[in-house]
Amino acid sequence: MLPLETLRAFQAAARTGSFSAAAEKLNMTHGAVSRQVAKLESWLGLRLFERKARGVSLTLEGQRLHLRTSEAFSLIANTTDRWVEPRGAAVVRLSSIPSVAGLWLMPRLSALEAGATPLRVVLDVDIRQADLADEGIDLSVRCGRGKIPGRVSAQLFEEYCFPVASPDLAARIGAGKAERLLQYPLIHDSDASSWRSWFSTHGLDYRPRPQDRRFEDYNLVLDAASHGLGIALARPPLTESQLKSGRIAIVDERSALNPVSYWLDRPVGRPRPAAAELARRIGAQAGLAPERIERFLTDDR
């Protein structure tokens, strides 16, 4: 199924007769609109626009599709409960995975939007590594092991993980050698490399066992740990508030570097002023040196 953003790009281009005008209307780049239209044409197997020196015009097939999409968007607009996504020069679309969005970005969202230039952040929560330009995404905060082709990336920060559990279970486990943790179920997300790294730092080999638990999202990992289902690894700064509230407790203060770190990505090309300003604010929240974020913003690879 095609994303709604693709049909929006087609609709805007059809109405304005120009990819550039459509891009301005949607706060996207000319290239992003062009790619969205090309994706739609490829998916349908039809040519929708005649490309001309001064804009574009609809083909017969394009006119037919424009009529149908206009009717569809009109029906959507008439639905009184429909959420209308804000648009404008100060609106920035920011993508992230659920755990980072909920545990790191959400507590900082007010600070990211406030400032001399007020911003409105539209947060897209998604587990896919989508094409940012094609999806109309300005910035992305993700966990990963390195840069992704087709994006400009800057490492925000690394994390040193340590074991945590519910307060009751942490008290029962007590202090001692690292191998004592293997007597209990361990909880990890889709990647067990952080537990592997922690045990390796202490001279032990770890491989997931039948009694261990795996959850796709880190929010669920913390939920499971707080309910006494096993031991998880705290991933600072995602777990700061949970530790302060007493929802989880430290089992062992010894830490290990997580192979996965945090990255700020953007599409290739010059970012919009509002997106550049949000990138600076995210960099400041992450403790990134200003010169590094400026290199990120001016890198045209």
DAKA-V829658 format. One record per pair of residues at least 4 apart in sequence whose ideal C-beta (glycine too) atoms are under 6 Angstrom apart, sorted by the first residue. I is the first residue (numbers start at 1). J is the second residue. D is the distance in Angstrom with one decimal. If there is no record, write none. Layout:
i: {I/I}
j: {J/J}
d: {D/D}
This chain:
i: {2/5/5/6/6/6/7/9/9/10/10/11/12/12/12/13/13/14/14/16/16/17/18/19/19/19/20/22/23/23/23/23/28/28/28/29/32/32/35/41/46/47/48/48/49/49/50/51/58/58/58/65/76/86/86/87/90/90/90/91/92/92/92/92/92/92/93/93/93/94/94/94/95/95/95/95/96/96/96/96/97/98/98/98/99/99/99/99/100/100/101/101/101/102/102/103/104/108/108/112/112/113/113/117/119/119/130/132/132/132/133/138/139/139/139/140/141/142/143/143/144/147/151/152/152/153/153/154/154/155/155/156/156/156/157/157/158/159/159/159/160/160/161/161/161/161/161/161/162/162/163/163/163/164/164/164/164/164/165/165/165/165/165/166/166/167/169/170/170/173/176/178/181/184/184/185/185/185/185/186/186/186/186/187/187/187/187/187/187/188/188/188/189/189/189/190/192/192/193/194/194/195/196/196/197/197/198/199/199/201/208/213/215/215/221/222/224/225/225/226/226/231/234/235/239/242/242/264/266/271/271/276/280/283/283/288/288}
j: {6/135/136/36/39/40/69/33/36/37/40/69/22/25/26/19/22/58/66/21/22/55/55/30/33/34/30/33/28/29/30/33/32/33/136/269/133/136/134/48/61/59/59/62/56/62/57/56/62/63/66/69/82/91/120/91/119/120/274/120/119/121/138/274/275/278/122/137/138/121/123/139/124/126/137/140/100/101/105/141/127/102/125/217/103/217/218/219/104/141/105/123/125/106/219/238/238/112/285/121/281/119/121/277/274/278/135/137/140/267/267/275/266/275/279/265/264/263/260/262/263/153/265/266/299/263/265/264/296/261/263/262/264/286/262/286/261/235/236/258/255/257/194/233/235/255/256/258/234/255/231/251/252/232/234/248/250/251/169/170/225/231/251/226/228/249/228/249/251/251/180/202/231/230/231/211/212/213/230/195/212/230/231/213/221/224/225/230/232/192/195/214/215/218/221/216/196/208/259/233/258/206/200/206/256/259/256/204/206/256/212/230/220/221/232/242/229/232/248/247/248/251/239/239/243/247/248/282/271/275/276/297/293/288/293/292/293}
d: {4.7/5.9/5.1/4.8/5.7/5.2/5.6/4.8/3.6/5.8/5.4/5.4/3.7/5.1/5.5/5.6/4.2/5.8/4.4/3.8/5.2/4.7/4.2/5.4/4.7/5.4/5.1/4.9/4.8/5.7/4.7/4.7/4.3/5.6/5.0/5.9/4.8/5.9/5.1/5.4/4.4/5.5/5.9/3.7/4.3/5.7/4.9/5.6/3.5/4.7/6.0/6.0/6.0/5.4/5.5/5.6/5.3/5.7/5.2/4.7/5.7/5.5/4.9/5.1/5.2/4.7/4.9/5.1/5.0/5.3/5.5/5.0/4.4/5.8/4.7/4.3/4.6/4.4/5.9/4.5/5.6/5.9/5.4/5.3/5.6/5.7/3.7/5.2/5.0/5.6/5.1/5.9/4.8/5.4/5.9/4.2/5.7/5.6/5.2/6.0/5.0/5.0/5.7/5.6/5.9/5.7/4.8/4.2/6.0/4.4/3.9/3.8/5.3/5.9/5.9/4.3/5.8/5.4/5.0/5.9/5.6/4.2/4.4/5.2/5.0/5.1/5.0/5.0/3.9/5.8/5.7/4.4/5.3/4.1/5.4/5.2/4.5/5.2/5.3/4.9/4.0/5.7/5.3/4.1/5.6/6.0/6.0/5.0/5.4/4.3/5.2/4.1/4.6/5.7/4.5/4.5/5.8/5.9/4.1/4.6/5.5/4.8/5.1/5.5/4.2/4.4/5.0/4.0/4.9/5.5/4.5/3.8/5.7/6.0/5.5/4.8/5.5/5.8/3.5/5.9/4.6/5.8/5.4/4.8/5.3/5.1/5.7/4.5/4.3/4.7/5.3/5.8/5.9/5.2/5.4/5.3/5.9/5.2/4.9/5.2/4.7/5.5/6.0/5.2/4.8/5.9/4.2/4.1/4.0/4.1/5.0/5.7/3.8/5.1/5.1/6.0/4.3/3.9/5.6/4.8/5.4/5.8/4.2/6.0/5.7/4.6/5.0/5.9/5.6/4.2/4.8/5.2/5.5/3.8/3.7/5.3/5.5}
